[in-house]
Amino acid sequence: MVAALLVTVAARAESKQLLPAGFVHLRSIDPTIHQSIRYAGAQNFTGKPVPGYRAAECVIVRQAAKALSGIQKQLKSQGLGLKLFDCYRPAKAVAAFVRWAVAKGENGDLKARYYPNYARWDLFPGYIARRSGHSRGGTVDLTLVDLSKTVSTQEPLRDGCGPHEGGAELDMGTGFDCFDRRSRTDSAAVSGKARKNRQKLVKIMRQHGFRNYAGEWWHFTLIGEPYRRTYFDFDVADMPQSGN
């Protein structure tokens, strides 16, 4: 068995940094894809920005970025588009999730919103693990949006386990990071409309080389990802400006 490799890239003092070989900012490949990177801010299940996210940017391996761009072009003809919640995730962020899960105490508001049927410590191991495929750079969390509507980077009612209440994001039955069995891609506990929207997302992602994680309708990994056994730990930072 080949052991997994953890790669740490020292963060530069400034907010912008060069990326490891093979990684890109998604915005540099396709700026039309909407991004709302939840862990860079407080709108997530921990209630605060997560270590390792110094910018709300999707960083990803080039192969995945190009595949997402192809999906975006195909969706546009249907009046739809992609919205990314998370891409590459530093190993330090994964470790922070574990610390959060096993810590004492509970935040009732966060629990009601993101994991109403569990205690926080019941999320690990399971929904929260010591390692994440996101740290390999080929996994994304995303949804579909209706381009005829205004696409907001902050739609608080869309995250977690609350009901869909309009907006550009398509009704998927739950929001992003709803830790519940309803988030299983094939769950029968959501509406027929939501199931069709999930199937639409899975179908187009599969056509472009991504496989879905059955426990989370929003979670996809590039088939043939280049760093299958390597977990990175460089920070997510702003994209360098051209000419710098």
PAZAPA-4460 file (N, C-alpha, C; in steps of 0.05 Angstrom, whole numbers, plus 32768, in hexadecimal, padded with zeros to 4 digits):
% residues 244
    n_x    n_y    n_z   ca_x   ca_y   ca_z    c_x    c_y    c_z   seq   type   mol
   8011   7FE8   8000   8000   8000   8000   8012   8019   8000     1      M     A
   800B   802C   7FEF   801A   8045   7FEE   800E   8058   8002     2      V     A
   8020   8062   8014   8017   8074   8029   800E   808F   801D     3      A     A
   7FFB   809C   802A   7FF3   80B6   8022   8008   80CA   8029     4      A     A
   800A   80DF   8019   801F   80F3   801D   8012   810E   8024     5      L     A
   801B   811B   803A   8011   8135   8041   8026   8149   8038     6      L     A
   801E   815C   8027   802F   8170   801C   8028   818B   8028     7      V     A
   803B   8198   8036   8037   81B2   8041   8046   81C6   8030     8      T     A
   8039   81DB   8027   8046   81F0   8018   8046   8209   8029     9      V     A
   805D   8213   802F   805F   822B   8041   8050   8242   8035    10      A     A
   8040   824F   8046   8030   8266   803D   8043   827E   803B    11      A     A
   8040   828E   8027   804F   82A7   8024   8042   82BC   8036    12      R     A
   8052   82D0   803D   8048   82E5   804F   8031   82F4   8044    13      A     A
   8032   82FA   8029   801C   8309   801D   8004   82F7   8018    14      E     A
   7FED   8303   8012   7FD5   82F4   800F   7FD4   82E3   7FF6    15      S     A
   7FE4   82EB   7FE1   7FE4   82DC   7FC8   7FFC   82C9   7FC8    16      K     A
   7FF9   82B2   7FBB   800F   829F   7FBB   800E   828E   7FA1    17      Q     A
   8025   8283   7F9A   8026   8270   7F84   801C   8256   7F8E    18      L     A
   8010   8246   7F7C   8004   822D   7F83   8017   8216   7F7D    19      L     A
   8013   81FF   7F8A   8023   81E7   7F83   801E   81E0   7F66    20      P     A
   8030   81D2   7F5A   802D   81C9   7F3E   8013   81BA   7F3A    21      A     A
   8004   81C1   7F25   7FEC   81B4   7F1F   7FD3   81C1   7F2A    22      G     A
   7FD6   81D4   7F3D   7FBF   81E1   7F48   7FBA   81FC   7F3B    23      F     A
   7FA1   8205   7F3A   7F9A   821F   7F2F   7F84   822B   7F3F    24      V     A
   7F80   8245   7F3C   7F68   8252   7F46   7F53   824E   7F30    25      H     A
   7F3C   8243   7F38   7F27   823E   7F25   7F20   8257   7F15    26      L     A
   7F21   826E   7F22   7F1A   8287   7F15   7F2C   828D   7EFD    27      R     A
   7F45   8283   7EFE   7F57   8287   7EE8   7F50   8276   7ECF    28      S     A
   7F41   8261   7ED3   7F38   824F   7EBE   7F1D   8257   7EB4    29      I     A
   7F0A   825D   7EC6   7EEF   8264   7EBF   7EE3   8277   7ED3    30      D     A
   7EE5   8291   7ECF   7EDA   82A5   7EE2   7EBC   82A6   7EE2    31      P     A
   7EAE   8298   7ED0   7E91   8299   7ED0   7E84   8286   7EE5    32      T     A
   7E94   8274   7EF0   7E8A   8261   7F04   7E87   8270   7F1F    33      I     A
   7E70   826F   7F2B   7E6B   827D   7F44   7E79   826F   7F5B    34      H     A
   7E84   827F   7F6D   7E92   8274   7F84   7E87   8280   7F9E    35      Q     A
   7E82   8270   7FB1   7E7A   8279   7FCC   7E88   8266   7FE0    36      S     A
   7EA2   826A   7FE4   7EB2   8257   7FF4   7EAB   825B   8012    37      I     A
   7E9C   8249   801C   7E90   824C   8036   7EA4   824D   804D    38      R     A
   7EB9   823D   804B   7ECB   823B   8062   7EDE   8252   8065    39      Y     A
   7EDD   8265   8052   7EED   827D   8054   7EE0   8292   8066    40      A     A
   7EC6   828E   806C   7EB7   82A0   807D   7EAA   8291   8094    41      G     A
   7E97   829E   80A1   7E89   8293   80B8   7E70   8283   80B1    42      A     A
   7E68   8283   8098   7E50   8275   8090   7E56   8258   808A    43      Q     A
   7E5A   8249   809F   7E5F   822C   809D   7E59   821F   80B7    44      N     A
   7E5B   8205   80B9   7E52   81F7   80D0   7E62   81FC   80E9    45      F     A
   7E7A   8207   80E7   7E8A   820E   80FE   7E84   8229   8109    46      T     A
   7E77   823A   80F8   7E70   8255   8100   7E86   8269   80FF    47      G     A
   7E9C   8262   80F3   7EB3   8275   80F0   7EC5   826D   80D9    48      K     A
   7ED6   8280   80D0   7EE9   8279   80BA   7EFA   8262   80C3    49      P     A
   7F01   8251   80B0   7F10   8238   80B5   7F2E   823D   80AF    50      V     A
   7F40   8233   80C0   7F5C   8236   80BA   7F64   822B   809F    51      P     A
   7F76   823A   8092   7F7F   8233   8077   7F71   8241   8060    52      G     A
   7F5B   824F   8066   7F4C   825E   8052   7F52   827B   8056    53      Y     A
   7F66   8285   8047   7F6D   82A2   8049   7F5F   82B2   8033    54      R     A
   7F50   82A4   8022   7F41   82B1   800D   7F2A   829F   8005    55      A     A
   7F15   82AC   7FFB   7EFD   829D   7FF2   7F00   8296   7FD5    56      A     A
   7F13   8285   7FCF   7F1A   827D   7FB4   7F19   825F   7FB1    57      E     A
   7F10   8256   7F9A   7F11   823A   7F93   7F2C   8234   7F86    58      C     A
   7F3C   8224   7F94   7F56   821A   7F8A   7F52   81FC   7F85    59      V     A
   7F5D   81F3   7F6E   7F57   81D8   7F66   7F6C   81CF   7F52    60      I     A
   7F6E   81B4   7F4D   7F80   81AB   7F39   7F76   81B3   7F1D    61      V     A
   7F89   81B7   7F0B   7F82   81C2   7EF1   7F6E   81B1   7EE2    62      R     A
   7F71   8196   7EE3   7F5F   8184   7ED5   7F42   8188   7EDE    63      Q     A
   7F3E   818B   7EF8   7F23   818F   7F03   7F18   81AA   7EFA    64      A     A
   7F29   81BF   7EFA   7F21   81D9   7EF2   7F17   81D9   7ED6    65      A     A
   7F26   81CC   7EC4   7F1E   81CC   7EA8   7F03   81BC   7EA4    66      K     A
   7F00   81A6   7EB4   7EE8   8197   7EB2   7ED0   81A7   7EBC    67      A     A
   7ED3   81B7   7ED1   7EBE   81C8   7EDB   7EB7   81DD   7EC7    68      L     A
   7ECB   81E8   7EB9   7EC5   81FC   7EA4   7EB4   81F0   7E8E    69      S     A
   7EBA   81D7   7E87   7EAA   81C9   7E72   7E8D   81C6   7E7B    70      G     A
   7E8A   81BF   7E95   7E6F   81BC   7EA0   7E60   81D7   7E9F    71      I     A
   7E6E   81EC   7EA7   7E62   8206   7EA7   7E58   820E   7E8B    72      Q     A
   7E68   8209   7E77   7E60   820F   7E5C   7E48   81FF   7E53    73      K     A
   7E46   81E6   7E5B   7E2F   81D6   7E53   7E16   81DF   7E62    74      Q     A
   7E19   81E6   7E7C   7E02   81EF   7E8B   7DF7   8209   7E81    75      L     A
   7E08   821B   7E77   7E00   8235   7E6F   7DEA   8233   7E5A    76      K     A
   7DEC   821F   7E48   7DD8   821C   7E33   7DBD   8215   7E3F    77      S     A
   7DBC   820C   7E58   7DA3   8205   7E66   7D9A   821B   7E79    78      Q     A
   7DA9   8232   7E79   7DA3   8247   7E8B   7DAB   8242   7EA8    79      G     A
   7DBE   822F   7EAB   7DC8   8228   7EC5   7DE6   822D   7EC8    80      L     A
   7DF0   822A   7EE0   7E0D   822D   7EE5   7E14   821F   7EFE    81      G     A
   7E2E   821F   7F04   7E39   8213   7F1C   7E3E   8228   7F32    82      L     A
   7E3C   8220   7F4B   7E44   8230   7F61   7E54   821F   7F74    83      K     A
   7E6D   8226   7F7A   7E7F   8217   7F8A   7E7F   8220   7FA7    84      L     A
   7E7D   820D   7FB9   7E7F   8212   7FD6   7E9A   820C   7FE2    85      F     A
   7EA8   81F8   7FD6   7EC3   81F1   7FE0   7ED1   81E2   7FCA    86      D     A
   7EEC   81E5   7FC9   7EFC   81D7   7FB6   7F13   81CA   7FC5    87      C     A
   7F2C   81D1   7FBF   7F42   81C7   7FCF   7F3F   81D1   7FEB    88      Y     A
   7F44   81BF   7FFE   7F41   81C4   801B   7F5C   81BD   8029    89      R     A
   7F69   81D1   8035   7F83   81CA   8043   7F7F   81B5   8059    90      P     A
   7F94   81A5   805D   7F93   8191   8072   7F8E   819D   808D    91      A     A
   7F99   81B5   8091   7F95   81C3   80AB   7F77   81C9   80B0    92      K     A
   7F68   81CE   809A   7F4C   81D3   809D   7F3D   81B9   80A5    93      A     A
   7F45   81A3   8099   7F3A   8189   80A0   7F3F   8183   80BE    94      V     A
   7F58   8189   80C7   7F5E   8185   80E3   7F4D   8197   80F5    95      A     A
   7F48   81AF   80EC   7F37   81C1   80FC   7F1B   81B7   80FE    96      A     A
   7F10   81AA   80E9   7EF6   819E   80EB   7EF5   8188   8100    97      F     A
   7F0A   8178   8101   7F0B   8162   8114   7F0B   816E   8131    98      V     A
   7F1C   8182   8135   7F1D   818F   8150   7F01   819A   8157    99      R     A
   7EF4   81A6   8144   7ED9   81B1   8149   7EC6   819B   8151   100      W     A
   7EC7   8184   8143   7EB4   816F   8147   7EB7   8162   8162   101      A     A
   7ED0   8160   816C   7ED4   8151   8185   7ED5   8164   819D   102      V     A
   7ED3   817E   8199   7ED3   8191   81AF   7EB9   8190   81BF   103      A     A
   7EBB   8197   81D9   7EA3   8197   81EA   7E92   81B0   81E4   104      K     A
   7E79   81AD   81EB   7E66   81C4   81E7   7E57   81C1   81CC   105      G     A
   7E43   81D2   81C9   7E32   81D0   81B2   7E27   81EC   81AC   106      E     A
   7E24   81F3   8193   7E18   820C   818A   7DFC   8204   817F   107      N     A
   7DE7   820B   818E   7DCC   8203   8186   7DC4   820D   816B   108      G     A
   7DCC   8225   8163   7DC4   8230   8149   7DD1   8220   8133   109      D     A
   7DEB   821B   8136   7DF9   820C   8121   7DEF   81EF   811F   110      L     A
   7DE9   81E3   8136   7DDF   81C8   8136   7DC4   81C7   8128   111      K     A
   7DB2   81D9   812E   7D97   81DA   8121   7D99   81DD   8103   112      A     A
   7DAD   81EC   80FB   7DB0   81F2   80DE   7DBE   81DD   80CE   113      R     A
   7DD4   81D2   80DA   7DE5   81C0   80CA   7DE3   81A3   80D1   114      Y     A
   7DDD   819C   80EA   7DDD   8180   80F2   7DC7   817B   8107   115      Y     A
   7DAE   8180   8101   7D98   817F   8114   7D94   8164   8121   116      P     A
   7D9C   814F   8114   7D96   8134   811F   7DAF   8126   812B   117      N     A
   7DC4   8136   812F   7DDC   812A   813B   7DE7   813D   8150   118      Y     A
   7DF7   8132   8162   7E08   8142   8173   7E22   8147   8163   119      A     A
   7E2F   815D   816A   7E47   8165   815B   7E5C   814E   815A   120      R     A
   7E61   8142   8171   7E75   812D   8173   7E6E   8114   8164   121      W     A
   7E54   8111   815C   7E4C   80FA   814D   7E53   80FD   812F   122      D     A
   7E5C   8115   8127   7E63   811A   810B   7E7E   810F   8104   123      L     A
   7E8F   8108   8118   7EA9   80FD   8114   7EAC   80E2   8122   124      F     A
   7EB6   80CE   8114   7EBB   80CE   80F8   7EA2   80C8   80E8   125      P     A
   7EA0   80D0   80D0   7E88   80CD   80C0   7E86   80E5   80AD   126      G     A
   7E76   80F8   80B5   7E74   8110   80A4   7E8E   8120   80A5   127      Y     A
   7E9D   811E   80BB   7EB7   812C   80BD   7ECC   8116   80C1   128      I     A
   7EE1   8117   80B2   7EF6   8103   80B3   7F11   8110   80B7   129      A     A
   7F25   80FF   80BD   7F40   810A   80C2   7F4E   8113   80A7   130      R     A
   7F45   8107   8091   7F4F   810F   8077   7F38   8114   8064   131      R     A
   7F3C   8127   8052   7F27   812D   803E   7F33   812C   8022   132      S     A
   7F23   8122   800F   7F2B   8122   7FF4   7F2F   813E   7FE9   133      G     A
   7F22   8152   7FF6   7F26   816E   7FEE   7F43   8176   7FEF   134      H     A
   7F52   816B   8002   7F6E   8172   8005   7F80   8168   7FEF   135      S     A
   7F75   8157   7FDD   7F84   814E   7FC6   7F80   8160   7FAE   136      R     A
   7F6D   8172   7FAF   7F69   8186   7F9A   7F56   817F   7F84   137      G     A
   7F4A   8167   7F85   7F39   815F   7F6F   7F1C   815B   7F77   138      G     A
   7F14   8165   7F8F   7EF9   8162   7F99   7EEC   817E   7F9D   139      T     A
   7ED2   817F   7F96   7EC4   8198   7F98   7EA9   8194   7FA5   140      V     A
   7E9F   81A9   7FB2   7E83   81AA   7FBC   7E75   81C0   7FAD   141      D     A
   7E5E   81B9   7FA1   7E52   81CD   7F8F   7E34   81C8   7F8C   142      L     A
   7E27   81DA   7F7E   7E0A   81D7   7F78   7E05   81E4   7F5D   143      T     A
   7DEC   81E4   7F54   7DE3   81F0   7F3B   7DD4   820A   7F42   144      L     A
   7DD7   821E   7F30   7DC9   8237   7F33   7DBA   823E   7F1A   145      V     A
   7DA4   824C   7F1D   7D94   8256   7F07   7D9F   8272   7EFF   146      D     A
   7DAA   8274   7EE7   7DB8   828C   7EDF   7DA5   82A3   7ED8   147      L     A
   7D8A   829D   7ED7   7D77   82B2   7ED3   7D72   82C2   7EED   148      S     A
   7D7D   82B8   7F03   7D79   82C5   7F1D   7D94   82D0   7F27   149      K     A
   7D94   82E3   7F39   7DAC   82ED   7F44   7DBA   82D9   7F55   150      T     A
   7DD3   82D3   7F4F   7DE2   82BF   7F5E   7DF2   82CD   7F73   151      V     A
   7DEB   82C8   7F8C   7DF8   82D5   7FA3   7E0E   82C3   7FAE   152      S     A
   7E24   82D0   7FB7   7E39   82C0   7FC4   7E31   82B9   7FE1   153      T     A
   7E1D   82C6   7FEC   7E15   82C1   8007   7DF7   82BD   8008   154      Q     A
   7DEE   82A3   8009   7DD2   829D   800B   7DCE   828B   8024   155      E     A
   7DCC   8298   803B   7DCC   8289   8054   7DB7   8274   8057   156      P     A
   7DA0   8277   804A   7D8B   8264   804D   7D90   824A   803C   157      L     A
   7DA5   824B   802C   7DAB   8235   801B   7DBC   8220   8028   158      R     A
   7DCC   8228   803C   7DDE   8215   8049   7DCE   8205   805E   159      D     A
   7DD9   81ED   8065   7DCE   81DD   807A   7DB4   81CF   8073   160      G     A
   7DA4   81C9   8087   7D8D   81B7   8083   7D72   81C5   8081   161      C     A
   7D72   81DF   807F   7D59   81ED   807D   7D4C   81EA   8061   162      G     A
   7D33   81F2   805E   7D25   81EF   8044   7D2F   8203   802F   163      P     A
   7D2B   81FC   8016   7D33   820E   8001   7D1E   8224   8000   164      H     A
   7D28   823D   7FFE   7D16   8254   7FFE   7D1C   8267   7FE8   165      E     A
   7D1F   825C   7FD0   7D23   826D   7FB9   7D41   8274   7FB4   166      G     A
   7D45   8288   7FA3   7D60   8290   7F9C   7D6A   8281   7F84   167      G     A
   7D83   8286   7F7C   7D8D   827B   7F63   7D94   825D   7F66   168      A     A
   7D9C   8254   7F7D   7DA4   8238   7F80   7D8C   8226   7F7C   169      E     A
   7D8F   8211   7F6D   7D79   81FE   7F68   7D73   81EF   7F82   170      L     A
   7D5A   81E7   7F85   7D51   81D9   7F9D   7D5D   81BD   7F9C   171      D     A
   7D6E   81B7   7FAF   7D7B   819D   7FB2   7D71   818D   7FCA   172      M     A
   7D5D   8197   7FD7   7D51   8189   7FEE   7D5E   8190   8008   173      G     A
   7D78   8195   8008   7D87   81A0   801F   7D9B   81B4   8014   174      T     A
   7DA7   81C3   8026   7DBD   81D4   801E   7DD7   81C6   8021   175      G     A
   7DEC   81D4   801A   7E08   81CB   801D   7E0E   81C6   803A   176      F     A
   7E1D   81B1   8040   7E25   81A9   805B   7E0E   81A4   806E   177      D     A
   7DF9   8199   8064   7DE4   818E   8076   7DED   8172   807D   178      C     A
   7DF5   816E   8096   7DFE   8154   809F   7DE6   8144   80A8   179      F     A
   7DDA   8136   8095   7DC1   8127   8099   7DBD   8113   8083   180      D     A
   7DAE   80FF   8088   7DA9   80EA   8074   7D9A   80F6   805B   181      R     A
   7D8C   810C   805F   7D7F   8118   8048   7D93   8122   8033   182      R     A
   7DAC   8126   803B   7DC0   812F   8028   7DCB   8119   8017   183      S     A
   7DC4   8100   801D   7DCC   80EA   800B   7DC1   80F0   7FEF   184      R     A
   7DD1   80EC   7FDB   7DC9   80F4   7FC0   7DAF   80E6   7FB7   185      T     A
   7DAB   80CD   7FC0   7D93   80BE   7FB7   7D7D   80BF   7FCC   186      D     A
   7D7E   80D1   7FDF   7D6A   80D2   7FF5   7D4E   80D6   7FEA   187      S     A
   7D3C   80C6   7FF4   7D20   80C8   7FED   7D11   80DB   8000   188      A     A
   7D1F   80E7   8012   7D13   80F8   8026   7D11   8115   801C   189      A     A
   7D19   811B   8004   7D17   8135   7FF8   7D03   8135   7FE2   190      V     A
   7CFA   814C   7FD8   7CE5   814D   7FC4   7CEF   8142   7FA9   191      S     A
   7CDB   813C   7F98   7CE1   8132   7F7D   7CF1   8146   7F6D   192      G     A
   7CEB   8160   7F71   7CFA   8175   7F63   7D17   8175   7F6B   193      K     A
   7D1B   8173   7F85   7D37   8172   7F8F   7D46   815A   7F85   194      A     A
   7D39   8143   7F84   7D46   812B   7F7A   7D4E   812E   7F5D   195      R     A
   7D3C   813A   7F4D   7D43   813F   7F31   7D5A   8152   7F2E   196      K     A
   7D5B   8167   7F3E   7D71   817A   7F3D   7D8C   816C   7F45   197      N     A
   7D8B   815B   7F59   7DA3   814C   7F61   7DAC   813A   7F4A   198      R     A
   7D99   812C   7F3D   7D9F   811B   7F27   7DAC   812A   7F0F   199      Q     A
   7DA1   8143   7F0B   7DAC   8153   7EF6   7DC9   815B   7EFB   200      K     A
   7DCF   8161   7F15   7DEA   8168   7F1D   7DFD   8150   7F1A   201      L     A
   7DF4   813A   7F24   7E05   8121   7F23   7E0A   811A   7F06   202      V     A
   7DF6   811C   7EF5   7DF9   8114   7ED9   7E0E   8124   7ECA   203      K     A
   7E0C   813F   7ECD   7E1F   8150   7EBE   7E3B   814E   7EC9   204      I     A
   7E3D   814B   7EE4   7E57   8148   7EF0   7E64   812E   7EE6   205      M     A
   7E54   8118   7EE5   7E5F   80FF   7EDC   7E68   8100   7EBF   206      R     A
   7E58   810F   7EAE   7E60   8111   7E92   7E7B   811E   7E8E   207      Q     A
   7E83   812E   7EA2   7E9D   813C   7EA0   7EB2   8131   7EB3   208      H     A
   7EAE   8118   7EBC   7EC3   810A   7ECA   7EC3   810C   7EE8   209      G     A
   7EAD   8114   7EF5   7EAC   8115   7F12   7E99   80FF   7F1D   210      F     A
   7EA0   80F4   7F34   7E8F   80E1   7F41   7E84   80EE   7F5B   211      R     A
   7E6B   80E7   7F61   7E5E   80F2   7F78   7E63   80E0   7F91   212      N     A
   7E66   80ED   7FA8   7E66   80DF   7FC2   7E49   80DC   7FCA   213      Y     A
   7E40   80C3   7FCD   7E24   80BD   7FD1   7E18   80CA   7FEB   214      A     A
   7E29   80D0   7FFE   7E1F   80DB   8017   7E19   80F9   8016   215      G     A
   7E23   8107   8001   7E20   8124   7FFF   7E1A   812B   7FE2   216      E     A
   7E03   8135   7FDC   7DFC   813B   7FC0   7E0F   8150   7FB4   217      W     A
   7E1C   8160   7FC4   7E2C   8176   7FB9   7E4A   816F   7FB5   218      W     A
   7E52   8157   7FBC   7E6E   814F   7FBE   7E76   813E   7FA6   219      H     A
   7E8B   8148   7F97   7E94   813A   7F7E   7EB2   8139   7F7D   220      F     A
   7EBD   8123   7F73   7EDA   8120   7F70   7EE0   8119   7F53   221      T     A
   7EF5   8125   7F49   7EFE   8120   7F2E   7F09   8104   7F2B   222      L     A
   7EFE   80F4   7F19   7F08   80D9   7F14   7F24   80DC   7F07   223      I     A
   7F37   80CE   7F11   7F52   80D0   7F07   7F61   80E9   7F11   224      G     A
   7F59   80F2   7F29   7F66   810A   7F35   7F84   8105   7F37   225      E     A
   7F94   811A   7F32   7FB1   8115   7F30   7FBF   810F   7F4A   226      P     A
   7FB4   8118   7F61   7FC1   8114   7F7B   7FB1   8101   7F8D   227      Y     A
   7FAE   80E9   7F85   7F9C   80D6   7F93   7FA5   80D0   7FAF   228      R     A
   7FBF   80D1   7FB5   7FC9   80CA   7FCF   7FD8   80E1   7FDC   229      R     A
   7FD5   80F9   7FD2   7FE3   8110   7FDD   7FCF   8124   7FE9   230      T     A
   7FD4   812B   8002   7FC3   813E   8010   7FD3   8158   8015   231      Y     A
   7FC9   816E   800A   7FD8   8187   800C   7FCE   8198   8023   232      F     A
   7FE0   81AB   802C   7FDA   81BC   8043   7FE2   81D9   803E   233      D     A
   7FE3   81E2   8026   7FE8   81FE   8021   7FCE   820E   8024   234      F     A
   7FD0   8227   802C   7FB9   8238   8030   7FAB   823F   8016   235      D     A
   7F91   8244   8017   7F83   824F   8000   7F86   826D   8002   236      V     A
   7F91   8279   7FED   7F97   8296   7FEC   7F8C   82A2   7FD3   237      A     A
   7F8D   82BD   7FD2   7F83   82CB   7FBA   7F93   82C4   7FA1   238      D     A
   7F87   82C7   7F8B   7F94   82C2   7F71   7FA6   82D9   7F6A   239      M     A
   7FBF   82D3   7F64   7FD1   82E9   7F5C   7FC7   82F8   7F44   240      P     A
   7FCA   8313   7F45   7FC1   8323   7F2E   7FD5   8321   7F17   241      Q     A
   7FCC   8323   7EFF   7FDD   8321   7EE7   7FF1   8338   7EE8   242      S     A
   800A   8332   7EE1   801F   8346   7EE2   802E   8348   7EFC   243      G     A
   8025   8339   7F10   8032   833A   7F2A   8048   8325   7F2C   244      N     A
***
